[in-house]
Amino acid sequence: MLFKSFFVILSSMLQEIKIIALAIAFFAPFLWAITYLIDGVCKQKSRIFILFLMLAASLVYFMTFMKFEGHLGIYTLLFPVHAGMVLTLFPLLYLYLKSLTSEKRLTVNQIIPHFILAFVFFLFFIIYERVMLNSADDELFIRSVLGLTYDAESSFILSLGKWIYRIGKLMFVVLSVVYVYFSFTQVKDYYRKQRDLFSDNVKNHLNWLKMLGIFFIFMMLAHLVIHILNNSQVINNDWLIIVSYSLFAMFFWILGINVFMQKEVFDPLQVIETETFEEEIKISKEELEKYLLDEKPYLDPEISVYDFCYHFQTNRTYLSDAISKGLGLNFRGLINQYRVREAVDIIDQYKKMGLEITLEIIAHKSGFSSYSSFLRVFKSELGITPNEYVKNKIVNDKN
């Protein structure tokens, strides 16, 4: 009985809930765009793409609100911009991921091709609405593409606009699939090579992308459903609007907060400088081990292969190859091996002097960026946990 009453109340409030869902879908990316502008978008090379993504998404959802609430004057005026902007959403997300996980800055020639299609549709509808149609036909065209009216004997010009609009919706679906594949490949390549570039550092893991990816699948499915269905079918389905646009709002909120907290993965200046170093400088196993033992660079939680490049005055490719051939490890494996040795030495020294020390302090002193990384790597290297090592050490000392 209680459930039935709740459902009745909920059903009576569907219109209000739909308006709220549409509103938060606009405000979520818009507020993050304002946040990035205030915080300083130039702080990170990759953040500029998310700024434009948030602005584009907020405009798209603003237009959606105008459409569903019947404000056709505003919708008609901004329709060309909307037609272009909606085709930039997936390219912008991909370019952010590519910029974040690429060692070098993206060039203009690498960026522009991703927006040609969006510009073509924007330009077509500008010319179409402002030149080819009069004001009466313009309104009829908008009402027709939104499924609010149907004219079986429409003119060639009106038919042309509707066909281009349908092609645009199809292109959005195709682009979404293509750029999801591009994004997946880009992140996969980054995960594959990061062991040769970085130590076990939290900021370089990008674990939040995996969580966001799961959420993104549901958001993309909702996007595809909305763009495959006719506008009239979507407008009359309150639950589809509520669920879909709530998902969109949550996705952009989660994306926004993670991008805000994410530090830049690569230092472009560092990458460029190390590329100028000679390739054929021979680095022996002994030289690598001497540097690690004397300088202890592994105690820096943010140590990367580029720091080694500066020391040995060689580029990243050659240095990674020298580590692999000389020591049989990738960069991360090498650093973790020495960090665990350092942790063991610290434990042994403190136990020898009869002093107590927490594992959290040991993790920090041995160069790990997080306690969880310390526990995982220690167990991976020695086959036992730090606690087990400490207990075994106590028993052995007593014997």
DAPE-V913554 format. One record per residue. N is the residue number from 1. RES is the residue in three letters. PSI is psi in whole degrees, -180 to 180 (NA if undefined). OMEGA is omega as a letter, one per 20 degrees, with the letter a starting at -180 (999 if undefined). BURIAL is I if it has 24 or more other C-alpha atoms within 12 Angstrom, else O. Layout:
BEGIN
n:N res:RES psi:PSI omega:OMEGA burial:BURIAL
n:N res:RES psi:PSI omega:OMEGA burial:BURIAL
END
This chain:
BEGIN
n:1 res:MET psi:-45 omega:a burial:O
n:2 res:LEU psi:-43 omega:a burial:O
n:3 res:PHE psi:-41 omega:a burial:O
n:4 res:LYS psi:-42 omega:r burial:O
n:5 res:SER psi:-41 omega:r burial:O
n:6 res:PHE psi:-41 omega:a burial:O
n:7 res:PHE psi:-38 omega:r burial:O
n:8 res:VAL psi:-45 omega:r burial:O
n:9 res:ILE psi:-43 omega:a burial:O
n:10 res:LEU psi:-42 omega:a burial:O
n:11 res:SER psi:-35 omega:a burial:O
n:12 res:SER psi:-17 omega:a burial:O
n:13 res:MET psi:12 omega:a burial:O
n:14 res:LEU psi:-41 omega:a burial:O
n:15 res:GLN psi:-44 omega:r burial:O
n:16 res:GLU psi:-41 omega:r burial:O
n:17 res:ILE psi:-39 omega:r burial:O
n:18 res:LYS psi:-43 omega:r burial:I
n:19 res:ILE psi:-41 omega:r burial:I
n:20 res:ILE psi:-44 omega:r burial:I
n:21 res:ALA psi:-44 omega:r burial:I
n:22 res:LEU psi:-38 omega:a burial:I
n:23 res:ALA psi:-45 omega:a burial:I
n:24 res:ILE psi:-27 omega:r burial:I
n:25 res:ALA psi:-32 omega:r burial:I
n:26 res:PHE psi:-47 omega:a burial:I
n:27 res:PHE psi:-31 omega:a burial:I
n:28 res:ALA psi:-57 omega:r burial:I
n:29 res:PRO psi:-32 omega:a burial:I
n:30 res:PHE psi:-44 omega:a burial:I
n:31 res:LEU psi:-35 omega:r burial:I
n:32 res:TRP psi:-35 omega:r burial:I
n:33 res:ALA psi:-44 omega:r burial:I
n:34 res:ILE psi:-41 omega:r burial:O
n:35 res:THR psi:-45 omega:r burial:I
n:36 res:TYR psi:-37 omega:r burial:I
n:37 res:LEU psi:-41 omega:r burial:O
n:38 res:ILE psi:-42 omega:a burial:O
n:39 res:ASP psi:-27 omega:a burial:O
n:40 res:GLY psi:97 omega:a burial:O
n:41 res:VAL psi:-23 omega:a burial:O
n:42 res:CYS psi:-1 omega:r burial:O
n:43 res:LYS psi:-32 omega:a burial:O
n:44 res:GLN psi:136 omega:a burial:I
n:45 res:LYS psi:-32 omega:a burial:I
n:46 res:SER psi:-21 omega:a burial:I
n:47 res:ARG psi:-22 omega:a burial:I
n:48 res:ILE psi:-34 omega:r burial:I
n:49 res:PHE psi:-36 omega:r burial:I
n:50 res:ILE psi:-35 omega:r burial:I
n:51 res:LEU psi:-50 omega:r burial:I
n:52 res:PHE psi:-34 omega:r burial:I
n:53 res:LEU psi:-45 omega:r burial:I
n:54 res:MET psi:-40 omega:r burial:I
n:55 res:LEU psi:-42 omega:r burial:I
n:56 res:ALA psi:-43 omega:a burial:I
n:57 res:ALA psi:-41 omega:r burial:I
n:58 res:SER psi:-37 omega:r burial:I
n:59 res:LEU psi:-43 omega:r burial:I
n:60 res:VAL psi:-44 omega:a burial:I
n:61 res:TYR psi:-27 omega:r burial:I
n:62 res:PHE psi:-44 omega:r burial:I
n:63 res:MET psi:-36 omega:r burial:I
n:64 res:THR psi:-43 omega:r burial:I
n:65 res:PHE psi:-45 omega:r burial:I
n:66 res:MET psi:-40 omega:a burial:I
n:67 res:LYS psi:-50 omega:a burial:I
n:68 res:PHE psi:-26 omega:r burial:I
n:69 res:GLU psi:3 omega:r burial:O
n:70 res:GLY psi:18 omega:r burial:O
n:71 res:HIS psi:72 omega:a burial:O
n:72 res:LEU psi:-24 omega:r burial:I
n:73 res:GLY psi:-50 omega:r burial:O
n:74 res:ILE psi:-42 omega:a burial:O
n:75 res:TYR psi:-43 omega:r burial:I
n:76 res:THR psi:-43 omega:a burial:I
n:77 res:LEU psi:-42 omega:a burial:O
n:78 res:LEU psi:5 omega:a burial:I
n:79 res:PHE psi:-44 omega:r burial:I
n:80 res:PRO psi:-40 omega:r burial:I
n:81 res:VAL psi:-43 omega:r burial:I
n:82 res:HIS psi:-43 omega:a burial:I
n:83 res:ALA psi:-35 omega:r burial:I
n:84 res:GLY psi:-44 omega:a burial:I
n:85 res:MET psi:-39 omega:a burial:I
n:86 res:VAL psi:-25 omega:r burial:I
n:87 res:LEU psi:-1 omega:r burial:I
n:88 res:THR psi:-11 omega:a burial:I
n:89 res:LEU psi:-55 omega:a burial:I
n:90 res:PHE psi:-40 omega:r burial:I
n:91 res:PRO psi:-39 omega:r burial:I
n:92 res:LEU psi:-40 omega:r burial:I
n:93 res:LEU psi:-42 omega:r burial:I
n:94 res:TYR psi:-44 omega:a burial:I
n:95 res:LEU psi:-33 omega:r burial:I
n:96 res:TYR psi:-49 omega:a burial:I
n:97 res:LEU psi:-40 omega:r burial:I
n:98 res:LYS psi:-43 omega:r burial:I
n:99 res:SER psi:-41 omega:a burial:I
n:100 res:LEU psi:-37 omega:a burial:I
n:101 res:THR psi:9 omega:r burial:I
n:102 res:SER psi:143 omega:a burial:I
n:103 res:GLU psi:-31 omega:a burial:I
n:104 res:LYS psi:157 omega:r burial:I
n:105 res:ARG psi:145 omega:r burial:I
n:106 res:LEU psi:138 omega:r burial:O
n:107 res:THR psi:165 omega:r burial:O
n:108 res:VAL psi:-39 omega:a burial:O
n:109 res:ASN psi:-25 omega:r burial:O
n:110 res:GLN psi:-25 omega:a burial:O
n:111 res:ILE psi:-47 omega:a burial:O
n:112 res:ILE psi:-44 omega:a burial:O
n:113 res:PRO psi:-27 omega:a burial:O
n:114 res:HIS psi:-14 omega:a burial:I
n:115 res:PHE psi:6 omega:a burial:I
n:116 res:ILE psi:-46 omega:a burial:O
n:117 res:LEU psi:-43 omega:r burial:I
n:118 res:ALA psi:-41 omega:r burial:I
n:119 res:PHE psi:-38 omega:r burial:I
n:120 res:VAL psi:-45 omega:r burial:I
n:121 res:PHE psi:-40 omega:r burial:I
n:122 res:PHE psi:-48 omega:a burial:I
n:123 res:LEU psi:-41 omega:a burial:O
n:124 res:PHE psi:-49 omega:a burial:I
n:125 res:PHE psi:-25 omega:r burial:I
n:126 res:ILE psi:-51 omega:r burial:I
n:127 res:ILE psi:-41 omega:a burial:O
n:128 res:TYR psi:-49 omega:a burial:I
n:129 res:GLU psi:-37 omega:a burial:I
n:130 res:ARG psi:-23 omega:a burial:O
n:131 res:VAL psi:-49 omega:a burial:O
n:132 res:MET psi:-23 omega:a burial:O
n:133 res:LEU psi:146 omega:r burial:I
n:134 res:ASN psi:175 omega:a burial:O
n:135 res:SER psi:-37 omega:a burial:O
n:136 res:ALA psi:-45 omega:r burial:O
n:137 res:ASP psi:-32 omega:r burial:I
n:138 res:ASP psi:-46 omega:r burial:I
n:139 res:GLU psi:-40 omega:r burial:I
n:140 res:LEU psi:-39 omega:r burial:I
n:141 res:PHE psi:-48 omega:a burial:I
n:142 res:ILE psi:-45 omega:r burial:I
n:143 res:ARG psi:-33 omega:a burial:I
n:144 res:SER psi:-46 omega:a burial:I
n:145 res:VAL psi:-24 omega:r burial:I
n:146 res:LEU psi:-2 omega:r burial:I
n:147 res:GLY psi:20 omega:a burial:O
n:148 res:LEU psi:-16 omega:r burial:O
n:149 res:THR psi:163 omega:r burial:O
n:150 res:TYR psi:124 omega:r burial:O
n:151 res:ASP psi:105 omega:a burial:O
n:152 res:ALA psi:-21 omega:a burial:O
n:153 res:GLU psi:40 omega:a burial:O
n:154 res:SER psi:154 omega:a burial:O
n:155 res:SER psi:168 omega:r burial:O
n:156 res:PHE psi:-41 omega:a burial:O
n:157 res:ILE psi:-45 omega:r burial:O
n:158 res:LEU psi:-40 omega:r burial:I
n:159 res:SER psi:-40 omega:r burial:I
n:160 res:LEU psi:-47 omega:a burial:O
n:161 res:GLY psi:-41 omega:a burial:I
n:162 res:LYS psi:-37 omega:r burial:I
n:163 res:TRP psi:-42 omega:r burial:O
n:164 res:ILE psi:-38 omega:r burial:I
n:165 res:TYR psi:-43 omega:r burial:I
n:166 res:ARG psi:-38 omega:r burial:I
n:167 res:ILE psi:-39 omega:r burial:O
n:168 res:GLY psi:-42 omega:r burial:I
n:169 res:LYS psi:-40 omega:r burial:I
n:170 res:LEU psi:-41 omega:r burial:O
n:171 res:MET psi:-35 omega:r burial:I
n:172 res:PHE psi:-44 omega:r burial:I
n:173 res:VAL psi:-45 omega:r burial:I
n:174 res:VAL psi:-46 omega:r burial:O
n:175 res:LEU psi:-40 omega:a burial:I
n:176 res:SER psi:-43 omega:a burial:I
n:177 res:VAL psi:-46 omega:a burial:O
n:178 res:VAL psi:-46 omega:a burial:O
n:179 res:TYR psi:-25 omega:r burial:I
n:180 res:VAL psi:-41 omega:r burial:I
n:181 res:TYR psi:-46 omega:r burial:O
n:182 res:PHE psi:-44 omega:a burial:I
n:183 res:SER psi:-44 omega:r burial:I
n:184 res:PHE psi:-44 omega:r burial:I
n:185 res:THR psi:-41 omega:a burial:O
n:186 res:GLN psi:-47 omega:a burial:I
n:187 res:VAL psi:-39 omega:r burial:I
n:188 res:LYS psi:-43 omega:r burial:O
n:189 res:ASP psi:-38 omega:r burial:O
n:190 res:TYR psi:-47 omega:r burial:I
n:191 res:TYR psi:-34 omega:a burial:O
n:192 res:ARG psi:-37 omega:a burial:O
n:193 res:LYS psi:-9 omega:a burial:I
n:194 res:GLN psi:-25 omega:r burial:I
n:195 res:ARG psi:-22 omega:r burial:I
n:196 res:ASP psi:-4 omega:a burial:I
n:197 res:LEU psi:-38 omega:a burial:I
n:198 res:PHE psi:157 omega:r burial:I
n:199 res:SER psi:-175 omega:a burial:I
n:200 res:ASP psi:76 omega:a burial:I
n:201 res:ASN psi:130 omega:a burial:I
n:202 res:VAL psi:-40 omega:a burial:I
n:203 res:LYS psi:-21 omega:a burial:I
n:204 res:ASN psi:-5 omega:a burial:I
n:205 res:HIS psi:-36 omega:a burial:I
n:206 res:LEU psi:39 omega:a burial:I
n:207 res:ASN psi:-25 omega:a burial:O
n:208 res:TRP psi:-22 omega:r burial:O
n:209 res:LEU psi:-33 omega:r burial:I
n:210 res:LYS psi:-44 omega:r burial:O
n:211 res:MET psi:-43 omega:r burial:O
n:212 res:LEU psi:-34 omega:r burial:I
n:213 res:GLY psi:-39 omega:r burial:I
n:214 res:ILE psi:-44 omega:r burial:O
n:215 res:PHE psi:-35 omega:a burial:O
n:216 res:PHE psi:-34 omega:r burial:I
n:217 res:ILE psi:-46 omega:r burial:O
n:218 res:PHE psi:-39 omega:r burial:O
n:219 res:MET psi:-42 omega:a burial:I
n:220 res:MET psi:-40 omega:r burial:I
n:221 res:LEU psi:-42 omega:r burial:I
n:222 res:ALA psi:-42 omega:r burial:I
n:223 res:HIS psi:-45 omega:a burial:I
n:224 res:LEU psi:-41 omega:r burial:I
n:225 res:VAL psi:-46 omega:a burial:I
n:226 res:ILE psi:-38 omega:a burial:I
n:227 res:HIS psi:-20 omega:r burial:I
n:228 res:ILE psi:-38 omega:r burial:O
n:229 res:LEU psi:157 omega:r burial:O
n:230 res:ASN psi:152 omega:r burial:O
n:231 res:ASN psi:-36 omega:a burial:I
n:232 res:SER psi:-35 omega:r burial:O
n:233 res:GLN psi:-37 omega:a burial:O
n:234 res:VAL psi:-45 omega:a burial:I
n:235 res:ILE psi:-36 omega:a burial:I
n:236 res:ASN psi:3 omega:a burial:O
n:237 res:ASN psi:90 omega:a burial:O
n:238 res:ASP psi:-42 omega:a burial:I
n:239 res:TRP psi:-39 omega:r burial:I
n:240 res:LEU psi:-43 omega:r burial:I
n:241 res:ILE psi:-46 omega:a burial:I
n:242 res:ILE psi:-51 omega:a burial:I
n:243 res:VAL psi:-47 omega:a burial:I
n:244 res:SER psi:-49 omega:a burial:I
n:245 res:TYR psi:-22 omega:r burial:I
n:246 res:SER psi:-40 omega:r burial:I
n:247 res:LEU psi:-44 omega:r burial:I
n:248 res:PHE psi:-43 omega:a burial:I
n:249 res:ALA psi:-45 omega:a burial:I
n:250 res:MET psi:-39 omega:r burial:I
n:251 res:PHE psi:-49 omega:a burial:I
n:252 res:PHE psi:-29 omega:r burial:I
n:253 res:TRP psi:-45 omega:r burial:I
n:254 res:ILE psi:-43 omega:r burial:I
n:255 res:LEU psi:-45 omega:a burial:I
n:256 res:GLY psi:-46 omega:a burial:I
n:257 res:ILE psi:-34 omega:r burial:O
n:258 res:ASN psi:-39 omega:r burial:O
n:259 res:VAL psi:-39 omega:r burial:I
n:260 res:PHE psi:-39 omega:a burial:I
n:261 res:MET psi:-19 omega:a burial:O
n:262 res:GLN psi:126 omega:r burial:I
n:263 res:LYS psi:160 omega:r burial:O
n:264 res:GLU psi:135 omega:a burial:I
n:265 res:VAL psi:-46 omega:a burial:I
n:266 res:PHE psi:148 omega:r burial:I
n:267 res:ASP psi:105 omega:a burial:I
n:268 res:PRO psi:-39 omega:a burial:O
n:269 res:LEU psi:-41 omega:r burial:O
n:270 res:GLN psi:-43 omega:r burial:I
n:271 res:VAL psi:-46 omega:a burial:I
n:272 res:ILE psi:-43 omega:a burial:O
n:273 res:GLU psi:-44 omega:a burial:O
n:274 res:THR psi:-22 omega:r burial:I
n:275 res:GLU psi:-20 omega:a burial:O
n:276 res:THR psi:-12 omega:r burial:O
n:277 res:PHE psi:156 omega:a burial:I
n:278 res:GLU psi:150 omega:a burial:O
n:279 res:GLU psi:-34 omega:a burial:O
n:280 res:GLU psi:25 omega:r burial:O
n:281 res:ILE psi:122 omega:a burial:O
n:282 res:LYS psi:129 omega:r burial:O
n:283 res:ILE psi:118 omega:a burial:I
n:284 res:SER psi:165 omega:r burial:O
n:285 res:LYS psi:-40 omega:a burial:O
n:286 res:GLU psi:-39 omega:r burial:O
n:287 res:GLU psi:-41 omega:r burial:O
n:288 res:LEU psi:-46 omega:a burial:I
n:289 res:GLU psi:-38 omega:r burial:I
n:290 res:LYS psi:-43 omega:r burial:O
n:291 res:TYR psi:-42 omega:a burial:O
n:292 res:LEU psi:-40 omega:a burial:I
n:293 res:LEU psi:-39 omega:a burial:O
n:294 res:ASP psi:-47 omega:a burial:O
n:295 res:GLU psi:-23 omega:a burial:O
n:296 res:LYS psi:54 omega:a burial:O
n:297 res:PRO psi:-20 omega:a burial:I
n:298 res:TYR psi:-12 omega:r burial:I
n:299 res:LEU psi:-13 omega:r burial:I
n:300 res:ASP psi:116 omega:a burial:I
n:301 res:PRO psi:-23 omega:a burial:I
n:302 res:GLU psi:22 omega:r burial:I
n:303 res:ILE psi:140 omega:r burial:I
n:304 res:SER psi:171 omega:a burial:I
n:305 res:VAL psi:-25 omega:a burial:I
n:306 res:TYR psi:-30 omega:r burial:I
n:307 res:ASP psi:-37 omega:r burial:I
n:308 res:PHE psi:-38 omega:r burial:I
n:309 res:CYS psi:-43 omega:r burial:I
n:310 res:TYR psi:-41 omega:a burial:O
n:311 res:HIS psi:-46 omega:a burial:O
n:312 res:PHE psi:-3 omega:r burial:I
n:313 res:GLN psi:48 omega:r burial:I
n:314 res:THR psi:164 omega:a burial:I
n:315 res:ASN psi:171 omega:a burial:I
n:316 res:ARG psi:-42 omega:a burial:I
n:317 res:THR psi:-46 omega:a burial:I
n:318 res:TYR psi:-39 omega:a burial:I
n:319 res:LEU psi:-44 omega:r burial:I
n:320 res:SER psi:-39 omega:r burial:I
n:321 res:ASP psi:-39 omega:r burial:I
n:322 res:ALA psi:-41 omega:r burial:I
n:323 res:ILE psi:-43 omega:a burial:I
n:324 res:SER psi:-47 omega:a burial:O
n:325 res:LYS psi:-38 omega:a burial:O
n:326 res:GLY psi:-37 omega:a burial:O
n:327 res:LEU psi:-6 omega:r burial:O
n:328 res:GLY psi:27 omega:a burial:O
n:329 res:LEU psi:161 omega:r burial:O
n:330 res:ASN psi:175 omega:a burial:I
n:331 res:PHE psi:-46 omega:a burial:I
n:332 res:ARG psi:-43 omega:r burial:I
n:333 res:GLY psi:-39 omega:r burial:I
n:334 res:LEU psi:-49 omega:a burial:I
n:335 res:ILE psi:-44 omega:a burial:I
n:336 res:ASN psi:-36 omega:r burial:I
n:337 res:GLN psi:-45 omega:a burial:I
n:338 res:TYR psi:-32 omega:r burial:I
n:339 res:ARG psi:-40 omega:r burial:I
n:340 res:VAL psi:-40 omega:r burial:I
n:341 res:ARG psi:-41 omega:r burial:I
n:342 res:GLU psi:-43 omega:r burial:I
n:343 res:ALA psi:-43 omega:r burial:I
n:344 res:VAL psi:-43 omega:r burial:I
n:345 res:ASP psi:-41 omega:r burial:O
n:346 res:ILE psi:-46 omega:r burial:I
n:347 res:ILE psi:-46 omega:a burial:I
n:348 res:ASP psi:-42 omega:a burial:I
n:349 res:GLN psi:-45 omega:a burial:O
n:350 res:TYR psi:-39 omega:r burial:O
n:351 res:LYS psi:-35 omega:r burial:I
n:352 res:LYS psi:-36 omega:r burial:O
n:353 res:MET psi:-2 omega:r burial:O
n:354 res:GLY psi:24 omega:a burial:O
n:355 res:LEU psi:154 omega:r burial:O
n:356 res:GLU psi:146 omega:r burial:O
n:357 res:ILE psi:140 omega:a burial:O
n:358 res:THR psi:156 omega:r burial:O
n:359 res:LEU psi:-31 omega:r burial:I
n:360 res:GLU psi:-41 omega:r burial:O
n:361 res:ILE psi:-39 omega:r burial:O
n:362 res:ILE psi:-44 omega:r burial:I
n:363 res:ALA psi:-44 omega:a burial:I
n:364 res:HIS psi:-45 omega:a burial:I
n:365 res:LYS psi:-27 omega:a burial:I
n:366 res:SER psi:5 omega:r burial:I
n:367 res:GLY psi:2 omega:a burial:I
n:368 res:PHE psi:143 omega:a burial:I
n:369 res:SER psi:-17 omega:r burial:I
n:370 res:SER psi:155 omega:r burial:I
n:371 res:TYR psi:-38 omega:a burial:I
n:372 res:SER psi:-38 omega:r burial:O
n:373 res:SER psi:-41 omega:r burial:I
n:374 res:PHE psi:-48 omega:a burial:I
n:375 res:LEU psi:-44 omega:a burial:I
n:376 res:ARG psi:-46 omega:a burial:O
n:377 res:VAL psi:-41 omega:r burial:I
n:378 res:PHE psi:-47 omega:r burial:I
n:379 res:LYS psi:-38 omega:a burial:O
n:380 res:SER psi:-39 omega:a burial:O
n:381 res:GLU psi:-43 omega:a burial:I
n:382 res:LEU psi:-12 omega:r burial:O
n:383 res:GLY psi:-2 omega:r burial:O
n:384 res:ILE psi:160 omega:r burial:O
n:385 res:THR psi:162 omega:r burial:I
n:386 res:PRO psi:-40 omega:r burial:I
n:387 res:ASN psi:-43 omega:r burial:O
n:388 res:GLU psi:-38 omega:r burial:O
n:389 res:TYR psi:-43 omega:r burial:I
n:390 res:VAL psi:-45 omega:r burial:I
n:391 res:LYS psi:-43 omega:r burial:O
n:392 res:ASN psi:-36 omega:r burial:O
n:393 res:LYS psi:-42 omega:r burial:O
n:394 res:ILE psi:-45 omega:a burial:O
n:395 res:VAL psi:-46 omega:a burial:O
n:396 res:ASN psi:-38 omega:r burial:O
n:397 res:ASP psi:-36 omega:r burial:O
n:398 res:LYS psi:-36 omega:r burial:O
n:399 res:ASN psi:NA omega:999 burial:O
END
